[in-house]
């Protein structure tokens, strides 16, 4: 007699908090909210947490979320087995979808939200890390965001305790190594703070991912931004250098400065030239340059320093040597998500689609491109 799949009804399903942001590299990670929002929230280019109250979550709150995740994972596994092909009838909800997706992958990684989990007392954060690994023994890597200001004030012993408890990697929004740029955007740190924090993370045995923001200095500070960022990165020697090209959303203080003319944005070509300067000056051997965001114009500028430097510069030079119309087609294709690399321009159907788009929106030069694409860039943040 054939077994009939049964629909599982779950009353009062467990629930847990989810924060709004995680790095692209943590797309398959279990998300555990340890703090809410950002304790700084003054960076002039950012609106992610602006106006939102920061708060710490207690260890017990966080443990309760971990318990809910474990319970939900067990329910989903059991329900999916019983329901077989009717697994799509699971109770809906963001948390359920998150856990169901992760169970396909292990989960093997976890990310601690929101903007600065390292602001927790080290002993309490270590307790959370150990509890998480106990409840999810399949997890092999745990990462989190933090500010240099916070990490620089943690002792090496405290950081080593967190590493021993399971923290594998820290993501830091460095943005720039230039004190002029950092002051302009109200980052609340200096290049020296970045160096201390980065070195402390490395000395504690953890991986370090530094985020930089090409274009952040605008036209006036582009030289200082590129040069000082390279210098600070060379002092730190991070494992990853992740590029996030500047886009200025309405509502950010920098948006008003841009509109008033106080801040002059770099063109896309100016940003590419700035990235070329940066990469040519990097001497942090072993660091991997990553371009894992649609905001970056040339996604294929990736590789390890120093071995892949020549290849990255070759791609940049290839773009910069293109005719103006070819550049426009490529830039539009990237902003619309239709192109991934320069060679994609050779796909006839895609090229025809983009040329038609240019005609319909009357994009025929850099000025018309900038006017039409500004809203697309904002939507990609």
C-alpha positions, 0 to 999 in steps of 0.5 A: 500500500502506497504511503500518502504524504501528509500535510504537517500543521505547526501551531505557534511556530517558533520565531526569531529576529532578523536584521536588515543587512548582511554581506553578499558573501554571507548569503548562505549564512544563518543570520543571528541578531545580536544587536539592533541597528548601528551604535554610530549611524552618522556616516554621511553616505549611509541611510541603513540605520539612520534614525533607528535606535541602537540597542544591545540584546541580552545573552538570554534573548539571543540564546532564545533566538538560537533555540527557536532556530534549532526548533524551526530547523528540526520542524522543517526537516521533519515536515519536509520528510513527511510531506516530500513533494508537498514541502512547499506547503510549509508555514510561510514567513521570512524566518521559515524561508530563511531556515528552509534555504539554509538547511540545503547548505548545512548550515555551514556558516553564520553571520552575527547581525546588525552593524556592530556585534563586537560592541557586546562585552567580549565574555557575553559574545563568547558565551553566545558563540559557544551556544550557537556552535553547540546548537548548530554543530555543522557551522564551520565559520562565524563572521560579523560586522564591526567598526574599527573604533570598537575593535581597536579598543579590544585587547588581543586576549579578548579577541583571541577568546572570541576566536577560540569561541568560534568567531572566524572573520570580522567584516570592517567598513574601512571605506577610506584610509584618508583622514580627510575623507574619513572626517568629511563623511563623519566616519568617527575613526582615523586611518590609525584606528583602522590600522590598530583594529586590523592588526589586532584582528589578524594577531588574534588569528581571525580573518579580516575583510576590509570594505573600501568605497571607491569614489568616496573622496569625490573629485577633490579628494580622489588622490588622497582617497586612493593613495591613503587607502592603499597605504593603510591596507598595506599596513593592515594586510587584510585577507580580503579587500571588498570594493563597494563603489559609492552610491548616494541615496536620497536622505543621506547627508552626502546627497544634499551636499552633492545636490548643492555642489559642495560634494562633486561626484567622480564619473564612472571612469574617474572611479575606475581610474581611482581603483587603478591607482589603488590596485597598482599601489597595494603591497599587502601580499596574499590579500584578495581583492573582491568585487562582489557587488553590482555597484562596482562597474567592472566586476571582473577586477578581482584577484590575489595580490601580487600575482593577479595584479597585472591581470586586474590592471589589464582589464581596467586598461581595456575598459579605459581604452574603449571608445566612448559609445562602447563604454556607455553601452557597457555601463548601461548593461552593468547598471541594468544587470545585463552584463557581468564582464567586458566580453558580454558586450559581444553577445549580439542579443544583449547588445541589441537590447542595450542599444535599443534601451539607449535610443528609447531613453535618449542616452547618447553621451555621459551627461544623459547617462548620468541623469538617467542612471542615478536612480538605478544606482540608488536602487542597487544599494 
